[in-house]
Amino acid sequence: MEINKVVKRILVTEKSTAARDASNKYFFEVDRKANKVEIAGAVEKLFKVKVVDVRVMHVLGKKKRMGRTIGQKSSWKKAVVTLAAGNSIEFAEGV
């Protein structure tokens, strides 16, 4: 899988900001077919950092209702990437 397609975007929330400050963890939305090895390689090449650990989780899409019709948002995959001590991603620091 191509590196640019593995990592879709970086997630910036209160929880991800606290984890980044406390234990050097970054949250990403990744391709649903990507595995841990591909995610670690993509983050290392894109941001030029050393990845220590990758944890992934599947986020189920929420059911939404519009009048009588019930639909569902798409499910997606989240990755929590732990970086080695001294490494950081410059792109996420100012957000």
Backbone as JSON Lines, residues from 0, in Angstrom:
{"i":0,"aa":"M","n":[0.84,-1.17,0.0],"ca":[0.0,0.0,0.0],"c":[0.89,1.25,0.0]}
{"i":1,"aa":"E","n":[0.48,2.29,-0.71],"ca":[1.27,3.51,-0.8],"c":[1.29,4.25,0.54]}
{"i":2,"aa":"I","n":[2.4,4.89,0.83],"ca":[2.58,5.58,2.11],"c":[1.55,6.69,2.28]}
{"i":3,"aa":"N","n":[1.29,7.44,1.21],"ca":[0.37,8.57,1.31],"c":[-1.07,8.13,1.54]}
{"i":4,"aa":"K","n":[-1.4,6.91,1.19],"ca":[-2.77,6.42,1.37],"c":[-2.97,5.74,2.71]}
{"i":5,"aa":"V","n":[-1.9,5.38,3.39],"ca":[-2.02,4.7,4.68],"c":[-2.51,5.68,5.75]}
{"i":6,"aa":"V","n":[-1.83,6.8,5.89],"ca":[-2.21,7.81,6.89],"c":[-3.08,8.84,6.21]}
{"i":7,"aa":"K","n":[-4.33,8.94,6.65],"ca":[-5.27,9.89,6.04],"c":[-5.16,11.27,6.67]}
{"i":8,"aa":"R","n":[-5.19,11.34,8.01],"ca":[-5.07,12.63,8.68],"c":[-4.7,12.41,10.14]}
{"i":9,"aa":"I","n":[-4.18,13.46,10.75],"ca":[-3.86,13.42,12.16],"c":[-5.08,13.91,12.93]}
{"i":10,"aa":"L","n":[-5.39,13.24,14.04],"ca":[-6.55,13.6,14.84],"c":[-6.14,14.53,15.97]}
{"i":11,"aa":"V","n":[-6.79,15.68,16.05],"ca":[-6.5,16.65,17.09],"c":[-7.75,16.82,17.95]}
{"i":12,"aa":"T","n":[-7.71,16.23,19.14],"ca":[-8.79,16.34,20.11],"c":[-8.17,16.64,21.46]}
{"i":13,"aa":"E","n":[-9.01,16.87,22.46],"ca":[-8.48,17.1,23.81],"c":[-7.74,15.88,24.32]}
{"i":14,"aa":"K","n":[-8.3,14.71,24.06],"ca":[-7.67,13.47,24.53],"c":[-6.34,13.22,23.82]}
{"i":15,"aa":"S","n":[-6.28,13.47,22.53],"ca":[-5.03,13.24,21.8],"c":[-3.96,14.26,22.19]}
{"i":16,"aa":"T","n":[-4.36,15.48,22.47],"ca":[-3.41,16.5,22.91],"c":[-2.83,16.15,24.29]}
{"i":17,"aa":"A","n":[-3.68,15.66,25.19],"ca":[-3.21,15.25,26.51],"c":[-2.26,14.06,26.41]}
{"i":18,"aa":"A","n":[-2.58,13.09,25.55],"ca":[-1.71,11.92,25.37],"c":[-0.39,12.3,24.73]}
{"i":19,"aa":"R","n":[-0.42,13.27,23.81],"ca":[0.81,13.73,23.18],"c":[1.72,14.38,24.2]}
{"i":20,"aa":"D","n":[1.16,15.2,25.09],"ca":[1.98,15.88,26.09],"c":[2.48,14.92,27.17]}
{"i":21,"aa":"A","n":[1.64,13.97,27.58],"ca":[1.98,13.08,28.69],"c":[2.92,11.95,28.27]}
{"i":22,"aa":"S","n":[2.64,11.29,27.15],"ca":[3.41,10.08,26.82],"c":[3.85,9.98,25.37]}
{"i":23,"aa":"N","n":[3.88,11.11,24.64],"ca":[4.41,11.15,23.27],"c":[3.64,10.23,22.32]}
{"i":24,"aa":"K","n":[2.3,10.23,22.44],"ca":[1.44,9.43,21.57],"c":[0.69,10.34,20.62]}
{"i":25,"aa":"Y","n":[0.58,9.9,19.37],"ca":[-0.12,10.66,18.34],"c":[-1.23,9.8,17.76]}
{"i":26,"aa":"F","n":[-2.36,10.42,17.46],"ca":[-3.53,9.72,16.95],"c":[-3.69,10.04,15.47]}
{"i":27,"aa":"F","n":[-3.96,9.01,14.66],"ca":[-4.14,9.17,13.22],"c":[-5.38,8.43,12.75]}
{"i":28,"aa":"E","n":[-6.02,8.97,11.72],"ca":[-7.02,8.21,10.99],"c":[-6.27,7.53,9.86]}
{"i":29,"aa":"V","n":[-6.41,6.21,9.75],"ca":[-5.65,5.46,8.76],"c":[-6.6,4.66,7.87]}
{"i":30,"aa":"D","n":[-6.05,4.14,6.79],"ca":[-6.83,3.31,5.87],"c":[-7.31,2.06,6.59]}
{"i":31,"aa":"R","n":[-8.52,1.63,6.28],"ca":[-9.11,0.48,6.97],"c":[-8.39,-0.83,6.69]}
{"i":32,"aa":"K","n":[-7.65,-0.9,5.59],"ca":[-6.95,-2.14,5.23],"c":[-5.5,-2.16,5.73]}
{"i":33,"aa":"A","n":[-5.01,-1.06,6.29],"ca":[-3.61,-0.97,6.72],"c":[-3.41,-1.75,8.02]}
{"i":34,"aa":"N","n":[-2.23,-2.4,8.12],"ca":[-1.9,-3.11,9.36],"c":[-0.86,-2.3,10.15]}
{"i":35,"aa":"K","n":[-0.47,-2.82,11.32],"ca":[0.42,-2.08,12.2],"c":[1.79,-1.81,11.57]}
{"i":36,"aa":"V","n":[2.31,-2.77,10.84],"ca":[3.63,-2.62,10.22],"c":[3.59,-1.53,9.16]}
{"i":37,"aa":"E","n":[2.56,-1.51,8.34],"ca":[2.42,-0.48,7.31],"c":[2.24,0.9,7.93]}
{"i":38,"aa":"I","n":[1.47,0.98,9.01],"ca":[1.24,2.26,9.67],"c":[2.55,2.79,10.26]}
{"i":39,"aa":"A","n":[3.3,1.94,10.94],"ca":[4.58,2.36,11.53],"c":[5.55,2.83,10.46]}
{"i":40,"aa":"G","n":[5.65,2.09,9.36],"ca":[6.55,2.48,8.27],"c":[6.14,3.79,7.63]}
{"i":41,"aa":"A","n":[4.85,4.0,7.45],"ca":[4.37,5.23,6.83],"c":[4.64,6.44,7.72]}
{"i":42,"aa":"V","n":[4.4,6.31,9.02],"ca":[4.64,7.43,9.94],"c":[6.13,7.75,10.01]}
{"i":43,"aa":"E","n":[6.97,6.72,10.04],"ca":[8.42,6.94,10.09],"c":[8.92,7.66,8.84]}
{"i":44,"aa":"K","n":[8.42,7.28,7.67],"ca":[8.88,7.9,6.43],"c":[8.28,9.29,6.22]}
{"i":45,"aa":"L","n":[7.02,9.48,6.56],"ca":[6.38,10.78,6.34],"c":[6.92,11.86,7.27]}
{"i":46,"aa":"F","n":[7.11,11.52,8.55],"ca":[7.48,12.52,9.54],"c":[8.92,12.4,10.03]}
{"i":47,"aa":"K","n":[9.67,11.4,9.53],"ca":[11.08,11.19,9.88],"c":[11.27,11.1,11.39]}
{"i":48,"aa":"V","n":[10.55,10.16,12.01],"ca":[10.63,9.9,13.45],"c":[10.81,8.41,13.67]}
{"i":49,"aa":"K","n":[11.08,8.01,14.92],"ca":[11.23,6.61,15.29],"c":[9.98,6.17,16.04]}
{"i":50,"aa":"V","n":[9.28,5.16,15.5],"ca":[8.05,4.64,16.1],"c":[8.39,3.48,17.02]}
{"i":51,"aa":"V","n":[7.86,3.53,18.25],"ca":[8.1,2.48,19.23],"c":[6.94,1.49,19.24]}
{"i":52,"aa":"D","n":[5.69,1.98,19.18],"ca":[4.53,1.12,19.32],"c":[3.38,1.67,18.48]}
{"i":53,"aa":"V","n":[2.55,0.75,17.97],"ca":[1.34,1.13,17.22],"c":[0.18,0.3,17.76]}
{"i":54,"aa":"R","n":[-0.89,0.99,18.09],"ca":[-2.13,0.32,18.5],"c":[-3.23,0.8,17.57]}
{"i":55,"aa":"V","n":[-4.09,-0.12,17.13],"ca":[-5.15,0.24,16.21],"c":[-6.51,-0.14,16.78]}
{"i":56,"aa":"M","n":[-7.52,0.58,16.34],"ca":[-8.88,0.26,16.75],"c":[-9.83,0.62,15.62]}
{"i":57,"aa":"H","n":[-10.9,-0.14,15.52],"ca":[-11.93,0.11,14.54],"c":[-13.02,0.95,15.2]}
{"i":58,"aa":"V","n":[-13.37,2.06,14.56],"ca":[-14.41,2.93,15.09],"c":[-15.65,2.72,14.22]}
{"i":59,"aa":"L","n":[-16.71,2.24,14.84],"ca":[-17.94,1.98,14.09],"c":[-18.66,3.27,13.79]}
{"i":60,"aa":"G","n":[-19.25,3.34,12.6],"ca":[-19.99,4.53,12.22],"c":[-21.29,4.65,13.01]}
{"i":61,"aa":"K","n":[-21.63,5.89,13.37],"ca":[-22.83,6.12,14.15],"c":[-24.06,6.08,13.27]}
{"i":62,"aa":"K","n":[-25.16,5.66,13.84],"ca":[-26.43,5.7,13.12],"c":[-26.99,7.11,13.2]}
{"i":63,"aa":"K","n":[-27.42,7.64,12.08],"ca":[-27.99,8.98,12.02],"c":[-29.37,8.91,11.41]}
{"i":64,"aa":"R","n":[-30.23,9.8,11.85],"ca":[-31.6,9.78,11.4],"c":[-31.95,11.11,10.74]}
{"i":65,"aa":"M","n":[-32.59,11.04,9.59],"ca":[-33.07,12.22,8.88],"c":[-34.55,11.99,8.61]}
{"i":66,"aa":"G","n":[-35.42,12.5,9.49],"ca":[-36.84,12.23,9.36],"c":[-37.13,10.78,9.69]}
{"i":67,"aa":"R","n":[-37.79,10.11,8.76],"ca":[-38.09,8.68,8.98],"c":[-36.97,7.76,8.53]}
{"i":68,"aa":"T","n":[-36.02,8.3,7.78],"ca":[-34.95,7.48,7.22],"c":[-33.79,7.39,8.2]}
{"i":69,"aa":"I","n":[-33.3,6.17,8.4],"ca":[-32.14,5.95,9.26],"c":[-30.97,5.56,8.38]}
{"i":70,"aa":"G","n":[-29.88,6.28,8.53],"ca":[-28.66,5.98,7.78],"c":[-27.53,5.7,8.75]}
{"i":71,"aa":"Q","n":[-26.34,5.47,8.21],"ca":[-25.19,5.19,9.05],"c":[-23.96,5.84,8.44]}
{"i":72,"aa":"K","n":[-23.14,6.48,9.29],"ca":[-21.88,7.05,8.84],"c":[-20.9,5.9,8.6]}
{"i":73,"aa":"S","n":[-19.87,6.17,7.84],"ca":[-18.88,5.15,7.52],"c":[-18.04,4.8,8.74]}
{"i":74,"aa":"S","n":[-17.68,3.54,8.86],"ca":[-16.75,3.11,9.89],"c":[-15.34,3.47,9.45]}
{"i":75,"aa":"W","n":[-14.42,3.65,10.42],"ca":[-13.06,4.02,10.09],"c":[-12.1,3.41,11.1]}
{"i":76,"aa":"K","n":[-10.81,3.55,10.83],"ca":[-9.79,2.94,11.67],"c":[-8.91,4.03,12.27]}
{"i":77,"aa":"K","n":[-8.65,3.89,13.57],"ca":[-7.82,4.85,14.3],"c":[-6.55,4.16,14.75]}
{"i":78,"aa":"A","n":[-5.42,4.86,14.65],"ca":[-4.13,4.32,15.11],"c":[-3.55,5.26,16.15]}
{"i":79,"aa":"V","n":[-3.05,4.67,17.24],"ca":[-2.35,5.42,18.28],"c":[-0.88,5.03,18.16]}
{"i":80,"aa":"V","n":[-0.05,5.99,17.77],"ca":[1.37,5.73,17.5],"c":[2.2,6.36,18.61]}
{"i":81,"aa":"T","n":[3.02,5.53,19.26],"ca":[3.93,6.01,20.3],"c":[5.3,6.22,19.69]}
{"i":82,"aa":"L","n":[5.85,7.41,19.87],"ca":[7.17,7.74,19.33],"c":[8.24,7.56,20.39]}
{"i":83,"aa":"A","n":[9.48,7.38,19.93],"ca":[10.61,7.25,20.83],"c":[10.84,8.57,21.56]}
{"i":84,"aa":"A","n":[11.51,8.5,22.7],"ca":[11.8,9.7,23.49],"c":[12.64,10.67,22.66]}
{"i":85,"aa":"G","n":[12.28,11.93,22.71],"ca":[13.03,12.95,21.96],"c":[12.48,13.22,20.59]}
{"i":86,"aa":"N","n":[11.61,12.37,20.07],"ca":[10.99,12.58,18.76],"c":[9.66,13.28,18.92]}
{"i":87,"aa":"S","n":[9.32,14.1,17.94],"ca":[7.99,14.73,17.91],"c":[7.64,15.04,16.48]}
{"i":88,"aa":"I","n":[6.36,15.23,16.24],"ca":[5.89,15.6,14.91],"c":[5.61,17.09,14.94]}
{"i":89,"aa":"E","n":[6.36,17.84,14.15],"ca":[6.27,19.3,14.14],"c":[4.9,19.79,13.69]}
{"i":90,"aa":"F","n":[4.28,19.06,12.79],"ca":[2.99,19.46,12.22],"c":[1.92,19.56,13.29]}
{"i":91,"aa":"A","n":[1.95,18.71,14.29],"ca":[0.9,18.64,15.31],"c":[1.18,19.53,16.51]}
{"i":92,"aa":"E","n":[2.37,20.06,16.63],"ca":[2.73,20.8,17.84],"c":[2.0,22.14,17.95]}
{"i":93,"aa":"G","n":[1.77,22.83,16.86],"ca":[1.16,24.15,16.92],"c":[-0.34,24.14,16.99]}
{"i":94,"aa":"V","n":[-0.95,22.97,16.87],"ca":[-2.41,22.87,16.82],"c":[-2.98,22.8,18.21]}
